Amino acid sequence: MKYKIVYDNNKNIIRLRAGKYAFSKEQGYGLSKTLSEKKGIEEVKVSSINGSIYIKYSCNKIKILKYLSNMKRSDLTESEPTVDEISRETNRIYINKIIKRIVSRYACKFLLPFNINKIIIVCKSIPYIIKGINSIKHLKCDVDLLDATSLAVTLAKRMYDVSGSIVFLLGLSEILEEYTVEKTKNSLENSLMININKVWIQTDDGKEIQIPFTKLKDNDKLVIRTGSLIPVDGTIISGEAAINEATMTGESLAVHKDKGKTVYAGTTVEDGNIIVNVDAINESTRINQIIEMIKKSEKAKASIQSKAEKLADSIVPWNFVITALTYLITGSSIKAISALTVDYSCAIKLATPIAIISAMREASEREIVVKGGKYLEAFATANTIIFDKTGTLTKSSPHVAKVISLGELSDDEILRQAACIEEHFPHSVATAITNEAKKRKLSHGEELHSEVEYIVAHGIVTTLIGKRTVLGSRHFVVEDEEVEITKEKQEIIEEHIDKYSVIYFGIDGVLEGIICIDDPPRDEAKEVLCKLRKLGIDNIIMLTGDSENAASTTAELLSIDEYKSQVLPEDKAHIVEEIKSKGNKVIMVGDGINDSPALSTADVSVAMKDSSDLAREVADITLLRPCLDDLVTIRLLSQQMLDLINSNYKKIVIFNTLFMLLGLSGIITPAVTSVLHNGSTMLIGLNSSRSKNFNNLKEPIIDV
């Protein structure tokens, strides 16, 4: 590749230019991806318009230049844009639209003859007047009617400069609103992306093997178990399951599906095991369907945004009243028009959604995915937060502390068989068991079990080497499955139960061993809880399915006053409902399949980075980093969003009242009031979109 260096600070940034036709837009995305994967390259920005390549690096610059010099056009591969690239492209498109609008306005005003400019203004006014007529047809007194009336009156009075200003600024407001919607769409696409690395498929001889998702192809037989995300469109060829299709239909209740039924990418198996014939691997189509569904609903809209829109429309009649009174009292049509062109509602209606999407964008840049503005609002005003323990308050990677044989099998054999069963399930404890088996180099070879049945929050049942094998909590193994524990075995268990979470392993009704899981609290947990208290969270509660001893130990270490142990999934949801019924606004934070009912019940829910597919789908907010500190960030960010919206309200009232008074007194003309009103609306909207509004996320000072 030929290029020239256009900027080099000789430290860590270099900008190259390869020329206008060096690569296509898709090849540019591929080049950016390839360079980003190189060790020592921290950031890459590529533009196909002029062949620009921006590179931020911490490695040897010569190696980068040599690599690019040796690259041929045939080496360039096409790729899809990243989230950041989509965001930059969106910004570029809308900045260009704004520039074109401004240039067009003043080119027409100063370069074209007055009569031609007049015709252009009338033509551009027609769509807004038609909207106003539609409002009248539907008996609505809203912002569209006010805009149409302002244009109709000023055109009738031949005040073309005023009409031109109104049309110009309304057009700019539309661009900003369109930009807001596009940013929302991009945020939703990012939050709903299928993020699966590996999947299980069934081979022609009936064996199950794990392959990378990228190697999955049409007509493969995909094995999907409880709690897993369905990554493709397909047809069930074996098994049955309750499938959560909320992402496709908006319906929260799971749908029962069996052989012959169709399943869709992005839906989740709540309960059951199925084998699916892959019909289509089309992530973009799925996302487009979801986006269209959300566009047609109000689910992603913050209630404060809905209130703002209702408030905006409710102010419109008062504009007409003030205009009419002004004309009746003064007899001056000029002063009446001045009152008409000042519109409080336009600024309120525009600035609020921009503030919300800006907060969502800032959250995304901090690796926090928010599925709608209403969830940020709920997070800002919540007074209660409920945590799951394992994988949430405790470290995201618990590990096996001990394996203790209580029967004929060796410790390693118990761990080997447990790993064989657990490897199918996306939970932190399952991961701990499989990782320990790998660490000890305990391979189970081909699949030993026939069918695995996962009982939410309890355990697993399967047939292993022809014997009924169970793995899970004491409640499940001993009480539900009636596995016998002798007095001698109970004494051994009692020696360890105070320090560890214990997983019970039974075969054909006999307890063969226990697996002790060490799951200490996250390093940052105690400090984060203190900060949340300082930020107005009055109630911090921990719910866990673990034993009383394990729960009390964690609660004591983290200074949690209220906790409940040995809680079942449905009980978690009932507890959340009970707390809400007392007038509390509840945040639920979890990571597992067993947390999903509670996550869907809370006012706003948060899934941790390594959560199960079901938890991520149900959750309103997902953390992309494995730490709790981001909960403090969300609280600060969401509170600043509300502060910004309230500040905007005050500015809108002050500015527009001032402009109206100046117009009514005759100090300024309708043309000036229109420019000042619409100009201030745009400035408030642009100010709401600035990242600077959320840069000062000051955390409370605490003593832990």
Secondary structure by P-SEA (a helix, b strand, c coil): ccccccccccccbbbbbcccccccaaaaaaaaaaaaacccccbbbbbcccbbbbbbccccaaaaaaaaaacccccbbbbbbcaaaaaaaaaaaaaaaaaaaaaaaaaaaccccaaaaaaaaaaaaaaaaaaaaaaaaaccccaaaaaaaaaaaaaaacaaaaaaaaaaaaaaaaaaaaaaaaaaaaaaaaaacccccccccccccbbbbbbcccccccccccccccccccccccccccccccccccccccccbbbbbcccccccccccccccccccccccccaaaaaaaaaaaaaaccccccaaaaaaaaaaaaaaaaaaaaaaaaaaacccaaaaaaaaaccaaaaaacaaaaaaaaaaaaaaaacbbbccaaaaaaaaaccbbbbbccccccccccccccccccccccaaaaaaaaaaaacccccaaaaaaaaaaaaaccccccccccbbbbccccccccccccccccccccccccccccccccaaaaaaaaacccccbbbbbbccccccbbbbbbbccccaaaaaaaaaaaacccbbbbbccccaaaaaaaaaaaccccccccccaaaaaaaaaaaaaaccbbbbbbccccaaaaaaaccbbbbcccccaaaaaaccbbbccccaaaaaaaaaaaaaaaaaaaaaaaaaaaaaaaaaaaaaaccccaaaaaaaaaaaaaaaaaaaaccccccccccccccc
